[in-house]
Amino acid sequence: ASRAPDGTYPYNSFMIPCTVEATKMCVSVVLLTFAMIRGDIKGISLKPRTFVTFALPAMCYFVSNNCMFYIIRELGPTTFQITNNLKVLATGVLMRIFLGRKLTWLQWKALVLLVLGSCVTQLHSAGSEEGKSSSFGYILVSFNCFASGAGGVISESLLKGNNHDFVDPIHWQNIQLYLFGFIFGLISSWSHIADAGPFAGFNIWAYGIVISLALAGLLVSFILKYLDNFAKCFVAAIAIVCVAMVQAAANNEVPPSNLIIGIILTCLALEQYNLPQ
């Protein structure tokens, strides 16, 4: 919705991730300050090695967030939504490799069902979108899936910390993560900033993107710290189904068959993943 009629972006798209990271960092600073004033947080630590390590997930999220705009341009929004679900499987593979998290065959099958359910739910708008195909777009899809998955896996490891060491409060951890994200975004957008200012061409939809991504990023950090990446995947899939249901209700439409099938597949995935293994 934020694009111009010719499919291009009237604003510097690199400024979106940069602004999102700055917003999340400011919110985290406020939350940390209030928590310290209330006495909920006794102290924080600054370990140079841990601090530098936060640059890794920040770089992964930076790549993923910028890939999003190019994938939408190359493949269209519907194809982006469908292929974006592949990050669920990428997350499973990376969790196995880097965190040693083993999944049973039943859980892998549940993740596949989750991907299928999310994809089916998105098919209702495919007919209204002009078909697009681009090998470059699908290459970006691969980068996006593994970059997002790697960012989530590394973030979960850092946020939960080592059980034998002091674990910093989540707001301070977020500040370190978002600081690097802001730096990467600022470096990438610096040469593209127009004379009129960094927010030249921003419309109401662009600001909506910033607010949406900022809120989502803050909530995801809590999910990763207190649950895990797989919970994040299921939450995202359920959100897709809920949005489709709200859209159908808002338009006074009968839920299409693909939405019903998507709901069934998502529920089956949830049930199978949480069965006694």
N, C-alpha and C positions, 0 to 999 in steps of 0.2 A: 504493500500500500504506500510505502514511502518513496517508491520509484517514480521517475518521470514517465510520461506517456511513451517515450522511445525506449524504455527499459533500462535506462541508465539511472544512476543516483545523482540527484542535484546537489548533494553534499559530499564531503570527504568521508567515505565510509570508514577509513582508518580511525576517525575521531570517535566512532561509536564505542569500540572496545576501550579506548583510552578514557572516555568520559565515564563509562560503566565502572572501570576499575577505580577511578577517582571517587566516584559516588560511594562505592562499597567501602573504600578506605575511610572516607569521612564518617560514614555511619558507624563503622567499627570503632573509630576513635571516640565517638560520642558514647557508644555503648560501654567501652572499656572505662572511660572517665566516670560515668555514672556508677558502674559496678565497683570501682575503687572507692568512690565517695561513700557508697552504702556499706563498704567493708566486706563485700562478697569476694573480693580478690585481695589476697594478702601481699602478693608480689609477682613480678615477672622476671624472666631471665633473658639475656641476650647472648646466645652462643654463636660466635662467628660462623662456625661450620653449619649449624642448623639454619641460621639466617640466610647464608648463601644457597643452601639446598632448596629453599623456597623459590629460587629462580627457575628451577626445573619445571614444576607444575605450572608456574606463571607463563613460561615460554610455550608449553603445550596448549594451554587455554588461549593464549594469544594467537597461535596458529589456527586453532579450531574456530575461534570467533571471527577471524578474518576470512577463513575459507567459506564460511556461511554465505557471505555476500556474493562471492564468485560462483559458488555452486548454484545459487538461485538465479544468477544471471545466465549461466551456461545451460542449466537443466530445467529451470522453472521452480516455483515454490512447492508444487505437489510432489514432484520427483525428489526434491530436497527432503521433504518431510518423510517420504517413504524410505529413501536410502539412509537417512539419518538414524533410523532404527537399527542399522547394522552395528552401531557402536555398542549395543548390548552384547553381541557375540565377541566383539573386540575386547570389551571389558572383561568378559569371562576368561579369554585367553591370557590377557595381561595379568589378571589376578592370579592365575595359575603359575605363570612364569616368575613374577616378581615377588608375590606375597605367599606363594606356596599354597594357595587356597584350592583345595581339591573339591571338585563337584562330582556327584554321582551321575550316572547315565540319566536318571529320572530328572535331575536338576538341569542337565544340559537340554533335555527334551523340553522342559518347561521354558527355558530361555528361547528356544527356537519357536515355540508356540507364542511366546510373548512378542517376538519380532513379527510373526505372521499376523497376529491380532492387530498390532499397531499399523502394519502396512495395509491390511484390508480396510481398516477404519478410514484411511486417508484416500481410498480409491474413489469416493463419491464425487470429488471435485476434479478428477482427472479428465473427465469428458469436457469440462468447460475451459480447460487450459490447453493452449496450443502445444502440440507435442514438440519436444526439444530433445536433441541428442548431441552429445559432445564427448569425445574421448578425454579431453582435458577436464571436463566436468567430473567424469567418473574417477579420474586420477585424484582429483581434489577430494572426492567423497572418501577414498581410501585414506588419504592423509588426515581428513577431518575425523574419521572414526577412530583411528589409532591415536591421534593426538589427544582427542577428548578422553579416550579410555586411559591413556598413559597419565594424563593430568589428574584424573580421578583417583587412579591407583596410588600415585605418588602422594597426592594430597591426603588421602586416607591414612597412609603410613605416617606422614608428618603430624597430622592432627591428633592421631591416637597416641603417638610417641612410644617410647620404650617403657614397659611396665616397671622397670627398675629405676627409672629416672623421673625427676620432677617434670610434669607435663604442664606447659603454660596454658593459661586460659584461652579459650577459642577466639576471643576478640583480638588478643595480641597476636595470635597465630595468623588470623585473617589479615591484620594490618601488614605483616611481613609479606604475605602472599600477594596482596593487592598492590603493595608498593612496587614490587617488581613488575607486576602486570601494567601498572601505570607508566613505569619507565619504558617498558618495551613499546607500549602504545604511543607514548610521546615521541620516541625516536622514529618510529615508522611514519607517523603523521606529520612530523615537523616540516619535511620538504614539500608536503602537499597542502599545507595551510595557505589558504587564499589570502590576498591582501585585505579582503573584507573582514577577516577574522576566522578563527577555527570552526565556528558554528555557522558559517555562511551556507545557505541552502537548506538548513535544518527546517523541517516542517513538523507539524504536530505528531505525525506518525514516527518520525525519527526520535523525538523526545519520548514517545511512548515505548520505543524499543529500548532506550536507555533505562527507563524506570523498570520495565519488565525484566530485562536481563540482570539488573542490579539486585532486584528482589529475589530472583531465582538463584543467583550466585550466592547470596547470603544464606538462603535456606538450604542450598545444597551442602554448604560447609557444615551445617549442623547435622544433616543426614549422614555425611561421611564420618563425622567424629563419633556420633552416638549410635549409628547403625552401620551400613557399609555401602559399597558401590552397587551391589545387587538390589538393595532396597531403593536406591536412587533410580535404577532402571525400571523397577516396577512402578514407582511413583510417577515417573515420566509417562509410562504406558497408560496408566489409569487416567492421567491428566488429559492425554490425547482423546481417550474415549469420552471423558466428561465434557470436554470442549465440543466434541461432535454432537453430543446429546443436547447441550445447551443451545447450540446453533440450530438444530432441528426444531427444538421447542420454541425458540425465538421467532422462527419463520413459520410457525404453525404447520409444520410438516410431519408426516408420519415417519418415524425413524426408518431409514432405508435398510434393505436387507444386509448390505455390507457392514453397517454399524452394528446390527444385531449379531452377526457372525463375529465381528471384532470383539464385542463384549463377551461372547461365549468363549472365544479362544483366550482372551485375557484372564477370565475367571478360571479356566482350566489350568492355565499356566501358574496362577497364584496357588491353586489347590495342589498341583503336582509338586511345585517347588517346596512347599511347606509340609508335605507328607512325611511321616517317619521314613527315613532313608534306609 
